[in-house]
């Protein structure tokens, strides 16, 4: 495991989760508007131009996923994954193939399982992407259509983190064991919570990691920081 990174100084007291991620005091939750939608995720990269080119070439994404400049220290698992839900196996294969061609590293090769068909890659900037479908067979010609983008956050305490987001206006769609999925039908990006080790296993990486998440989430509420150190910002008006 990499040495623990030294956190940047803060003007207020900070807490840390088991992965060494800073967890600033969230302040008064009543000051945060109710959340109904995630407009985009900002992935921080040393070279945001190259990162944006990868997202577009690999998956055709340019609106819901944004590249932002940052060089905050980080190592190992950053505590989140992005899932692209599609309608059929050929779409999974096509998107994974284009990601690898654009420079991604394969973490889990495309395989068929009891629940469907999927694979996992890591982009050159370090973010982890899963492409999956519940379908076992193709029903239409091959295409690159993405039906849903879901951000999964690795959390230390699933129950506490679920309540944190419920208090901010989100409704729970599914909840069982170490997994929570929120109901956000009008949101460009869906949100789920997963126990850290379980999410790392699903992604095919070790659960250890320290430093910055290198992730900023733009929503119709905020700004705030959640109990696991994930930073949210108010999405700019169109």
N, C-alpha and C positions, 0 to 999 in steps of 0.2 A: 504494500500500500504506500502511496506517495506521502511525503511528509506533510503535516497539516499546514496549510497556508495561513500566513498571518493576516488577520482581518484589517481592513482600512480603519483609521480612527473615525469615531463618530462623535457628534456633539451631544448625544444622549445615550443612556445606558442601553446595551443590546444584550439579547439572549441568543443562545446558539442551540441548534438541534443536534442530533447525534452525528450528523454528517459534517458538522462544523459550519453550517450555513447561518449567516446572521439572521436574527429574528427581532427586528426593532419593535419597540412598543407601538401597537397599532393606534393608540389614542382612543378617543371616544367613538365607538361604532355608530352612534346615532348621528354622527356628522357625515356619514357616508350614505349617498342615495341608494335606493333599492336597485339592484342589478337585474337586468332582464336579458342583456345581450353582450357577447364578446365580439367586438368588431375586428380585431386582428391580434396576432402575436408578433412581438418584435424580438427577433433572434439577434443577439449581439455577437459580432464577429470582428476580428482584427482587420479583415478586408471586406467591408460590406458590399462593395461592387461585385466582387467575385462570388460572394454568398448569394446575392440577388440573382446573378446569372445562373447559379446552380439551381435555385428553386424554380426558376422559369424553365430551364432546359430539362430538368428532371421531372417536374410535376405540372408545369404550366401555371405556377402560382405567382402572383404579383400583388394581389390586393389583401388577402387575409393573412399573408405571411410577409413580414417586412424585415429587411436587414438593417441593423443599426451598428454604428461603429462603437467598439469597446475593446479594451484590453485588460479587463479585470482578471486577476489570477483565478484559475480554476483547474481542477484535476479530477479525473475519474468521472463517475456518473453524475450528471448535473441535476438529476431529480425530476426529469420530465421526459415525455415522449409525445410525438405528434402522430396521430393515426389518420390515414386516408381510407375512408370506407367507400368501396366501389361495388358495382353490381355483378361482376362476373370474373372468373379466373383469368381470362386473357387480358383484362384490364390490369389486374395485379401484376402479371408477368411483364406487360408492356411498360408500366410505370417503374417497376423495380429495375428492368433492363436499362431504361433511359437514365435512371439515377446512377447506376453503376458506370454507364458510359460517360456521364457528366463528372465522375470522380468520387462517387460514394463508395464506402466499404461495406461489404456484406457482413451482417451480424448473424442473420438467420436466413438461409436460402429459402426460396419459395417452395412451399410444401403443402400437400393436402392433409387435412386432419379431420377429426370428428365434427368440429364446428365449422369447417369451411376450407379456405385457401388463403395463404398469406406469406409474407416475408418481411424482414427487417433490415434496414441499411442505416449507416451513419454518414451524414454529409461531411464534406471537407471542413466545415466550421465546427463540427463536433455534435450537432444536434442529431437526435435519433428519430427515425421515421419508420412507421409500420404501415404497410399497405395490405388490406385484407378485404375479403368478401365472405358472406355466409353461403353463397351459392356454390354448388359443386360442378355445374356445367354452364357453358356459355348459352345464351338464348338470343343474342343479337350479334351483329358483326362487331369485330374488335374495335374498341374506341378508348379514349383517354379520359372519359368523364368521371369526375370525382363527385360522389353523392354527398359526402359529409366529411368535415375536418373535425377531429376531436383532440383536444389537449388533455393529456393525462398527467396529473401532478402526483409525485411521490410524497406521501405525508407520514409524519411520525405517529400521529394518533388519528385514525380515520374518523372516529366518532366526534372528536373535538373539532376537527377541520370541517366535517360535514355541518356541524352546528354553526360554525363561523360563517359559512356561506349561506346557510338557511337564514341566519340573522340579517344577511344583506339582500334578502329577497328572492333567492333561488329556490325552486321547488325540486324536491328529490324525485327522480324518475325511477331509478333502480337502486337498491341498497342491499347488499348481502356480503357477509364476512368482511373481507379486506377491500371491497370495491364499492364505490358510490358513483352513480351517474346522475347528473342533474338534467331536468327537463327544460330545454331552451329551444323550443320549436322555431322561433324567429331569429335565432342567433346564427351569424355566419360561421362561428366556431363553437363546437360543443365543449363541455367541461366534465371531467371525471376525476375522482380521487382514488388512489391505489396505495396500499402499504408499500413502503420503499423497496423492501426485498422482493416482494411479489412483482412490482413493476420492472425492476432490474432483471429478474428472471425472465419475464415476458419479452424483454428487449434483447436478452442474450448477452448481458454485461454483468460485471461484478457490482454489488450495491454500494461499495465504498466510493466516496467522493468528497472533496472539500472546495471551499472558495465560492465564487459567484455562480448563480444559476445561469447567468447570461441570457435572461429571459425577462421581457417586460410585456404585460398583458394589457391591451387597450379595451376598455369596456365603457358602458354608459353610466358607470358609477366610479367613485374613487376621487383622488388617489388613495391607496392604502397598501399595507403590506400584510400578508396573511401569516398565520402562526409558524409556517415553515420557511419564511423568508422570501416568498414569491412576491415580486413587485407588480402592482397594478397601477395604471394611469387612466385618466379620463380621456377617452378617444376624442380627437379633434372633430369638430363638426364638419360635415362634408361641404 
